[in-house]
Amino acid sequence: MTPSKTKTSFYRRLYLAYLIDSGCNTIPKIQSNIEIPRRTAQDTINALHELDIECEFTGALKNGHYQIVSWGPFDSHWVKENAERMAQTLGYLKK
C-alpha cells in the first residue's frame, strides 16, 4: 500500500527534524544521508514551523548548521524510536 502524500509529507518533516537533532544538520550532510534534492530538503526544513517545530540556522552561511530549538507538540523520543520506520516508509531505507 502506497502511503498518502499527507503521510509522506508529515514523515519527511519529522525525519528531517530527527536528522538535524542527531547531528546531520547541514544540507550537504542530509543529502549524503538520504537521497533528497537540495531544494526539497530546504523547503522541508522551512516548513517545520508549520508543525510548531522550531528550527534555526546558526553560524555563517558557508559553515553554519541547523538546530532544533523546540520539538513543539512532538515527543522527540517517539520520533527517535520510530525514525527507521519513517525512513522505510519514505523509501530512504531498503526494506
N, C-alpha and C positions, 0 to 999 in steps of 0.2 A: 504494500500500500504506500503510495506516494504521499509524503507529508504536505499539508497545505502551505500556501505562501505565508499565511499568518504565523503558522508554527515555525517555519524556517526563518522568517524574519526575527521572531522572538528569540529563538535559539541562537541565531547568529549574533545578536546583540549581547545576550548573556555570555556566550562563549568568548567573544572578543573581550568583554569586560574581565572574564576569568583569565584570559591570556595576559592582559595588561597587569592584572593584580598578581600574576605569577612571575612577572619579570620579563615577559615577552612584550615589551612596552614601547616599541617603535614600529613604524610601518614596515621597514625592511625586515625586522625580526618576525613580525606577524606573517608577512609574505613568505618567509623562509619556513615557517612552521606549518602553514596551511596554504594551499594554492588558492589565492584570492586576489583579484585585481586591486591595484593600489587605490583606485577611486572607490571601489566597494568598501574597502577597509576604512578609508577616510569618512565616507558617508555613514557607515555603521557606527563609528566612534562618535561622530557628530550627532547621531540620533539617540545615543544613550540617555540623554537628558529627558527624552520622551517617556522613558521608563523610570524617571527620577533617580537614575544612577548618575552621580556626579563624577565626571572625569575631567581632568585638566592636564594641560601640556605645561611642562616646566623645563627651563633651560633654554639655550639658544636654538634657533631653528635647525641648524645642522647637527647639533649633538644633544638635543633635548629628548624628552621622553614623556609618555602619558602616564598618569597615575589615577587610580580610583580613589576619590576622596570619601565618597559615601556610596554604599550599596542601596540606599533608599529603602524601599519596602522588601528587598530581597535578602534572603539568608545566604551569605557568601559560602557557608559550609555546605548548604544544599547544592549550590552551583558547583562547587569543587567536587562533591561526591557524584554528581551527575554529568560532569564535563565530558567523559568518554562517550556516554550515551548520546549527548547532544552532538558531539563531533561525528559520531557514526551516522546519525540522522541527517546531518548536513553533508555527508559524503567526504568529510575530512579524514576519516579513518576507514580502512578496508574492514569489512565485516568478517 
